[in-house]
Amino acid sequence: MAEVLVYVDHVDGAVRKPTLELLTLARRIGEPVAVALGNGAADTAAALAEHGATRVLTADAPEFADYLVVPKVDALQAAHEAVSPVAVLVPSSAEGKEIAARLAVRIGSGIITDAVDLEAGDEGPVATQSAFAASFTTKSRVSKGTPVITVKPNSAAVEAAPASGAVEALSVSFSAGATGTKVVSRTPRESTGRPELTEAAIVVSGGRGVNGAENFAIIEKLADSLGAAVGASRAAVDAGWYPHSNQVGQTGKSVSPQLYIANGISGAIQHRAGMQTSKTIVAVNKDAEAPIFDLVDYGVVGDLFEVVPQLTSEIETR
Ligand code: FAD
């Protein structure tokens, strides 16, 4: 059966959820062969096998930690030569997209970024993307070389599918440019204990209607009652009420959670661009004419300072 390369996003051996989603999608088009690099690469094997990886190619070297993306591209290129896959799948993170783009250039292939679904096709895998602030859904396939496809987090439900997950060492020779740019320090962001915004299954966002940094506490409380990440509109970010790293939209992050709750957000096109592919959308807005109500599954016309605390306490009692 045809094999599909899956680039593994992991932290010291702990596989991140978007990679497990990729394995689910990869199984629709072939047998997933995972490529895990860097510190703890071999420790990823059990989780990957549980989710359908038939083989896990691993490599560890200081280059993966000390330098930027080029060593990882070198490794994926080596894996591509060793496996001859029908597609290469990479998570749609900032790093993932850079790796994918560089790999596509190296192997002379076409690339599709930010896919939200993937299916097998007669002439190769077909990827679904959402375009123009999610106003259109497009289906595309790569017509040249091995398709390199980045997939947005939360595009598929993770499904277990035990496979052998045989671990094999991948031999990588680093290219001349691999060590051109060195990582000099890493400063981990202070943890809020909440899930990463782009990977969260639930996102609770606040906009200008929240009316002040201190009032974001009620948004955070609702988020915590649901185990959700917190997002913000640009109006809230520009006002200095919430960090830019939490901005959702065209000039912020793109999210695609199972549930998106917009509070005091009007639904401008630039905000929609970052959240319109959410599976279920709920809005709380005191203006019944707010454009956000055009795209919601459930809408509450009301004052968020009344609705959100009631919702939080209802969820907390369950
Ligand atoms: P508003 O549009 O002011 O809406 C506030 C809403 O809160 C209103 O609908 C109001 O009825 C409601 N409200 C007020 N008080 C309450 C209350 N007590 N209870 C309930 N509801 C209440 N925006 C983004 O979000 N993300 C982006 O990435 C982004 N990128 C942009 C890029 C460009 C190039 C440009 C030009 C704009 C961009 N914007 C972006 C800005 C965007 O156009 C809007 O200005 C912004 O999204 C508005 O934010 P908002 O909905 O919070 O505020």
Boltz pocket constraint, residues with backbone or C-beta under 6 A from the ligand:
constraints:
  - pocket:
      binder: B
      contacts: [[A, 206], [A, 207], [A, 208], [A, 209], [A, 210], [A, 232], [A, 233], [A, 234], [A, 235], [A, 236], [A, 247], [A, 248], [A, 249], [A, 250], [A, 251], [A, 252], [A, 253], [A, 263], [A, 264], [A, 265], [A, 266], [A, 267], [A, 268], [A, 269], [A, 270], [A, 271], [A, 274], [A, 284], [A, 285], [A, 286], [A, 287], [A, 290], [A, 302], [A, 303], [A, 304], [A, 305]]
      max_distance: 6.0
